Amino acid sequence: MCGIVGYIGKKQAAPVLLDGLEKLEYRGYDSAGMAVYDGKQINIKKATGRLKVLNELTHGGELLPGTVGIGHTRWATHGEPSDVNAHPHFNADRTIAVVHNGIIENYLKLKNTLIERGYKFLSETDTEVVAHLLDYYYKKCKNPLEAITKVMHRVEGSYALGILFSDEPDVVYSVRKDSPLIVGKGKDGNLIASDVPAVLKYTREVYFIENEEIARLSEDTIEFFNVDGETIEKEPKMIEWDINAAEKGGYEHFMLKEMYEQPKTVRDTLNPRIKDGRIVIDELGMTDEEIRAIKKIHIVACGSAYHTGVTNKYIFEGMARIPVEVDVASEFRYRNPILEEGTLVIIISQSGETADTLAALRLAKERGIMTLGIVNVVGSSIAREADKVMYTWAGPEIAVATTKAYSAQLIAQYLLAIKFAEVRGTISAEQVAGYITDLKKLPDQIEMLLNNKEKIQRFANRYIAAKDVFFIGRGIDYAISLEGSLKLKEISYIHSEAYAAGELKHGTISLIEDGTLVASVVTQPDLYKKTISNIVEVRTRGAFVLAITNEENTEIEKAADYVIYIPQTNPYFTNSLAIIPLQLFGYYVAVGKGCDVDKPRNLAKSVTVE
Ligand code: F6R
């Protein structure tokens, strides 16, 4: 997803912009650019490809003199990745430069009106509309702030903007609606950015810009305005993240580092919510009465976050006996869901900015339904807008493919399910105590699995040339299979599919041929026999079967070709363990194939367009 950085201060701007953009690389992008005011005019440099190209083009920023600038990494939405479509975009006189994250939904209508007024467009982007529209209003009112507010009233959709006016050269403007943007208050200047890691090198004091707010930064002042141009007051927040948390720390890839952070992530998400042998989720501010009044839960999310919801449907229903529907957010928002009184909508998102997930949250709120966000990024849109928020304390996740945030999302939902079940009286105090004991063991058990990675690593090396892989499981094991399959395909580009084990024979089994790899997940004791029958079915058709199963299930050695054992835990929590070898499998296959593990092709870390 696009990244924005802006700087105004004592330093040369371009190197600061490049540095900040580098910290936003994880968001995914296909081109990059910068606009810097050199004392006389605004100069723009942009280039398709990695930041390295822009870096070389500008000699590390040296060729763009000046201390005021905006920078951008673009992930194409309107128009292909190209130099001309890359941001920043100019007005015709080159006196206004704009970088943009998001989508201007009514850009075609605006573009046609502007063309009728004589404006000429160089790019295919929706962003260029903003540059020309600013020009149109600025020429009328001669006041940058007023021109910005006028544009805000005209454009529909989502936007975070960084703007330079050469007529007001000692100022950087920024504004947002439904796309993230923060302001950093530094010692040697002030910054804007799409995300905190871009400013951490310079400051920990950060303002979160809310929807339809405007920030005006000079070297030593930061002012905020509403959409009517009236001044508003905002309080900065101190960011506690360790800057090293945003660096690779000795691992070959962020993904591997983040996998190894999972024991800590699980501990951090779990421990503060277990007090004196009880689960306490105070931050929700939910009364027992509210919990008892829940008649139905909808879990809504995208991708891996959705997969954690699929797992937890079994757990909420099994433990708390509350009916649960799980939806992919992009479907939920357009299917006119039946949301009756007594429904709780749980929204799960690492970034807290996923466009479809955010829209699903807003839909539920519009219908007067209570929403609970499970979110990793503090201050993100979902965190701010949900009625109740439970944070996953995974820290910044840089690799595009999620691992530690996924694990934290599972834990947060386990805690909720146990809490709900306890309050509703569907489980006993002994059961609660037993679950807590098992949960507390998970971090060490995950660590043990990570430390024994060689067995799965060796296995992965044999499958670098695989064309198709199938993942099968039943119940929670099916949910684990969904995630195992996604991890493999998104980073190694090997086609894979996950199936409920009993479903394969209804068509897909025709794809099994000699040597096809089938990864089976078999961690639910009451389903061992059923899944083993499915393993036998594919094996007799030539499949090579990997099984991930519990230590006790040695019987499986008779049916599967290669077995990875996970330590004993409650069947509800096996996802947290079984996913570790599957993450490692996907990772080592991708490394073996030489793939760009942390930034897989075509993917973005934070999907802020629908
Ligand atoms: C896959 C992955 C994605 C995200 C999905 C939702 O590894 O990371 O499938 O889970 O894009 O993102 P968030 O959780 O930020 O809403």
Boltz pocket constraint, residues with backbone or C-beta under 6 A from the ligand:
constraints:
  - pocket:
      binder: B
      contacts: [[A, 302], [A, 303], [A, 304], [A, 305], [A, 306], [A, 348], [A, 349], [A, 350], [A, 351], [A, 352], [A, 353], [A, 354], [A, 357], [A, 400], [A, 401], [A, 402], [A, 403], [A, 486], [A, 490], [A, 604], [A, 605], [A, 606], [A, 607]]
      max_distance: 6.0
